[in-house]
């Protein structure tokens, strides 16, 4: 009987000791009665972007393990970046010191750093379509050039996910629009414009030549070499409207507030202009890598920071 009671006491004591150890493990303390669960999870932000690795020389064995498109870049030691010849601030332009700067320039250089090579910019292209052609022909590894995604371009190159998305927009001559609305009093202004047979102005050799043909099937699409020429044509009534991305047209109005006297700006919310990077059709690994890069940089807010830095937050 005594042995049975002793065994029972030992078992009970063991249970209490285990409970005490478990309680201590959960963070209960006797001193001061302060309790804290060590298993609590606290979500925090690093508040800093991950830095790329230092450039290192790869061995022949290291290179042999890489797919052909990445290996080509690594062996050369540089990333060839196709970019339009004419400046497009804040995306790419020569600053006051004559140095290449802008959102796309910084982005391309950062991509090269993560690939552990240098960025070399190829600005021979006289149009955005020529930028596409240089990538498609293998003369450049990548296009970073405020490049709009279009169906025709996607037949020649492969696009990444967009890193910026604008809306398409119209800067319309007020008097011409009033005259059109008087003939169609029960229709929305944009509907009247889209279904008119008026002249619509676009920038020459841009995606908006293609976009214009899609959105304005009854209109005459007229191309202008310079944005200033296009806007002046709208002001003078030579074309009904300028069709371009919201970023460019809003900037034009901000720089010249008097334009609002003669024109009216429409941002078309259901028509987007996605801006992406482009690679050659056969460069599948590079495309996958760039999409992963953009995912990571978006989480690190790199793209937002670049937009804020170079364009005062305009998006």
N, C-alpha and C positions, 0 to 999 in steps of 0.2 A: 504493500500500500504506500509506504513512504517513498519507495523508488518511483512509483507511478506519479505521485504528487510532485516529486522533484523534477521528473521529466517534463511534466506539464508546465511547471514554473520556468524551466529553461526555455521551452518553446515560446512561452508568452514574452519572456524577456528578450528573446531574439527578434520577435515581431516588433516590439517597441523600439529596439535599437535600429532595425531596418527603417522603420518609419521616421526615426529621428534623423538618420543619414539622408533619407530622401528629402525631408523637409529642409535640411541644411543645404542640400544640392539645389533646391529651388530658390535659394537666396534669402531664407528667413534668418534674421540675426536677433539674438537676445538683447544685445546692448542697444539701448535707445529705442528699441521696438521698431526700428526702421526696416521696412520690407521692400525688396526689389526682385522682380522675376528676371533672372539672368537670361531666360529664353525669350524675352521681349525682343522684337525686331524694330529697329528705327531706320526709316528711309531717309537718306541724306544725299546731297548733291556734291560731286567733286568740285564743281565750279571752275573747272579748267579743262581744256581740250587735251586729249591724249597726243603726246608728241611722237613724231615719226622716228624710226630708228636711224642711227648714224649709217652713212653709206659705207658698205664694206665690199671688198673684192671677193667675188665668188670663185670657187675652184671649178675645174672642168667637170668634176662629179656633180657639184651643185647645179651647174647649168644643164647638165644632161637630164636632170629630173624635172626641168621646167617644160611646159608646153611651148610650141614654136613661137607663138606671138609674144609671150612674156620673155622668152629667151632672146628673141631678136632685140628687144629693147635693152635687156640687161647686157648683152654682149656689146652693143653699140655704146652703152653708157649714157644714153640720152633718150628723152622722149620727144619725138618730133610733133609739134603742135601746130596745126593749121589754123590760121586766124585771118579774117578779112583785112585787106590793105587799109581801108579807111577807118578812122577812129569812130568808135561808138561808145562815148562816155555814158554812164560810168562803168561799162563792161570792159572796154579796152581802149587805151588812148596813151599818147605821150604826154607826160606831165610837164611842169614848168622847167624841170631840169633835163627834159628830153628822154626821160626814162619811161619804159613801158609800164603801165600801171592799170589798175581796175579790177573789177570783180573776177572776170574770166582769167586774167593774168595771174592773180593770186591763187585762184582755184587750180589752174594748170600747174603752177609751181609746187603747190602742196601735193598734188597727185604724183608728180615726179619725185618728190621727197619720199613719199611712201613707197614708191617703186625703187627707191634707192638709186636714182639716176638724176641727171640734170635735165632741165626743161630747155628746149631750143624752139624758138618761135619762127614759123614760116608764114610770112605775111605777103606772099606773092599774089595771092588770089584777088582778082578784081571784082568779085561778086561773091555772095554767099553760096551760090550754086558751084562756083569754082572751088570754094573751100571743101564742099562735099566731094567734088571730083578728085581733089588731091588725096583725100583719105581713101576713096574708092580705088584709086590707082596704086596705092601703096607708097605714095610720096610723103605721106605723113602718117603717124600712128593714130592720131586722135584729132578731132576738131573740137575746139573750145572757142566759140565765136558768136555768142548770143544767137545760136542757131535754132531756128524754129523747126519743129517736126512737121513734115508734110508727107503725103502719100507718095508723091513723085520722088522725093529724096530718099524715102525708105525703100525704094526699089534698088538703090545703089549702095546704101550704107545701112548699118544697124545702129539704132539709137538706144541710149540708156534711158532710164526713167528720167522725167524732167527734174531739173534742180531749181527751176523757177517757172511759174505759170502765170502768164498775163491774160487779160481779157482783150478781145478784139474791140476796137473802138472806131467811132466816126466823128470827125469834126466837120460840121455841116454849115453851109452858108445860110444864115437866118432868113434873108429875103427870099431866096429860092425855095426854102422849105415852106415858108408861109404861102407862097404861090401854089405849091403842090398841095398843101393841106386844104386850101380853099376849094380845090376841085374834089377833094375826098374828105369832107368834114367829119365823117363818122368812123374814120380809121385812125389807128395809132400812127404817130409820126414815123417810127422805125419801119412799120409795115408799108407805109407810103414810099419811103426811100427804097426799100428792098425791091419793091415791085415796080419802080419807076424805070424809065428808059433813059435816065440822065447819065452824064459822065461822072464816073467815080475815079478819083485819083489815088494812086498807090506809089510806093517807092520802087524804083526800078531794080530788078534782079533780087527781090526779096520774096519771102513766103506769101506776102499779101497780093502778089500777082495771081498766085494760085487760089488763095483764100477768096479773093475778089470774084473770080470767075465762078466759084461755088455759091457764094452768098448773093451775088447780084447777076443772075443769069440774063436779065434783060438790059443791063447797062453796058455802056462802053467803058472798059477799064483802060485808063490812061496812066502811063508810067512817067515818073519824074525822077531825075538823077539825084536831086537834093531835097531834103525835107523842107527847107526854106522856100524853094520853088513851089512845092506842092501846097504849102499853107497859103502862100501868096495867091496861087490859082484859086483856092477856095474863097479867099477874101474878096477877090475881084469877080467871082462868079463864073470863072472859066470852067470849073467843075463843081458839081453839087456838093461833094464831100471829099475829105481825105480819109482813107481807110488805112489804119495802122494800129499798132498795139497801144493800149491805154497808157503805158509808161511813157512812150515818146510823145504822145499827144498831150497828156497832162503836163509834162515838162515844158512843152512849147507854149501852152497857155500860161503856166506859172511865170515863164520868162517874159511873156508879153501879155499882161492882163487886158490890154485894149482889144485883143482878139475876141474877147467875150462880147464886144459890141457887135461884131460882124458875124460871129460864128456861135454854134451851139454844140456842146460835146455830148456824145452818147457813148456810154460804156455798155457793150453787149454782154450781159452776164451769162448767157447760155452759149457763147462762142469763145473758146479759149485759144491761147497761143502758147503751147508748151515749149520751153527752151531746154535743150538737152545736149549731151555730148554725142559724138558719132565716131564709129570705128569701121574698119573694113568688114565686109560680110564674113570673111573667114576667121576673124579674130574673136572667136567665141569666149576664150578664157579671159581675155582683156575686157570684154564686155561684162562678163559676170563679176570680175574684180571691181570694175568701175561702179557697177550697181551696188555692190556691197560697200564700197567706199562712200558712196552718196548716202546710203542708209546710216552709216556710222557718223558721217559729218553732219547729217541732219539732226541726229540725236545730240551731237555736241554743239549744235546751233551755229556751225561755221557759216552756212549759207546766209542765215539771218544776220549774223555779225557783219558779213561782207556787204550785204545790202544796206545795212545801217551806216557802215563806214563810208561807202562810196556814193550813196544816193540820199543820205539824210533820212533813211527809213522808208522811202517810197518803194512800194512793192506792186 
